[in-house]
Amino acid sequence: SYVGATPIADLSENSTEAQWCNTNYIPLKHAVLAERTWSFAEEVAEVSSPTQAVGAGFLYAIPDNAVRVYRCYSQLDPAIQANWQRRGKDVVTDYDGTVYMVLTAGDSLEANFPPMFAQALAGRLAMEMAMPIARSAQLLNAMLQLYEQKLSAAAAADGSEARSERHDSTELVSARYGGYQL
């Protein structure tokens, strides 16, 4: 345990630490998922009709499993984004038709978590536990630093996966001329 408390084998244990984790795990998991776009938790939701018209726009219900919507488009081409903004549990856009929302799913299964994301989540839990369980501001600051380090490492690992590899044009020129830069 990062906070020096009794290790938890099961969240249903009858200990203060387990009860705290059982109560706070889902909201903290959602908070870490909402920190950035994670490739393992990304989904595209197709919302076929607006719930209502609002002024010059249309409201579309955000799927219940979304912790964050970070792109919205109105055609099958994600490069063509719709004009949109989030309003509570809805997205409002000027488009009346099928809308596609790229979102971070909060119901992502722990079995799908990359190891570095799991470590970042553990760091967040430890940071949040420092005061209520260990009652230590010093430990809170140490766990904040640990969380930020683990989150940064997880973000870097996630950013290097599940993406097209991009090449700088100078690499191609260099390859053509046997490694010599022009």
Beta strands, then each sheet from edge to edge (+ up, - down):
strand 1: 42-47
strand 2: 52-54
strand 3: 57-61
strand 4: 66-73
strand 5: 84-87
strand 6: 90-93
strand 7: 99-105
sheet 1: 1+ 7- 4+
sheet 2: 2+ 3- 6+ 5-
end
